[in-house]
């Protein structure tokens, strides 16, 4: 039931054009079947109120910003945004407050082509909001987050037709115990299926929350953030994947992105693969760069890329994102690349 990292999950999308030298042209926006090949992202949705500042403000000062904008935020939500831009059929699942922000969020999802049909709209609570200060001088993003009074999604809320999904991605939340039950449902669903028809799962361990530890052996791919790794005493991406690999399940892969130091991945029992970061030149906006990396990684693996190619692609997309405001410019960026594929399968789910 476990997928090796080389398994052609992406064969469902039939997007790999195999060439004689076993290299394939990776095309990011081929038509895909929304009914069976969807990528589902679960986790946080909030409104990011972003102030673009010349410099980081002084305390107790009164000043003008260059611009202010609202953006859909939250790790899982951002990952869904980038997946959609990359051409993947994508759905976001979470709770959404029935507050004045709902109209903005709903319209924006519709514009982005992201399905939210299974979301739970919750009355009488406030929407999570982040105030984000972007500094043009340093490229830093400072986030002040209010999680509001919106409850987390529970296992009971996980009422989806699992037959619709090729991949389910979880941003690890404080409600990780509920997410473990959802992951168990997916494992049970997979148990009776042929390897090519199974749902691939991933979890993101980003914030240093004790509850997240229970997710590490429950998915096929485990994304460890630099913050999570350093909080656990690992000070390089390689040390991080080597330190966490014993905790992941058989057949799984641990992945770690380390900002300007690139990214690496280690399938259990196999060597570590490291790739360098790809810099955009000028850093404009790093908000959601990690979420972008995760999206690009999932997308590339879904398309059947081998780990090294997927890591290179993810570093490229995350680097490009840091050189632009928000995510939508990725739509107009040349992100095609030569992806090495193991060429083991074809066809759609
Ligand atoms: C970026 C982000 C923002 C959000 C914050 C929540 O990774 O998801 O969109 O405001 O982190 O921690």
Boltz pocket constraint, residues with backbone or C-beta under 6 A from the ligand:
constraints:
  - pocket:
      binder: B
      contacts: [[A, 46], [A, 47], [A, 48], [A, 72], [A, 73], [A, 74], [A, 75], [A, 76], [A, 78], [A, 129], [A, 130], [A, 143], [A, 145], [A, 287], [A, 288], [A, 289], [A, 290], [A, 291]]
      max_distance: 6.0
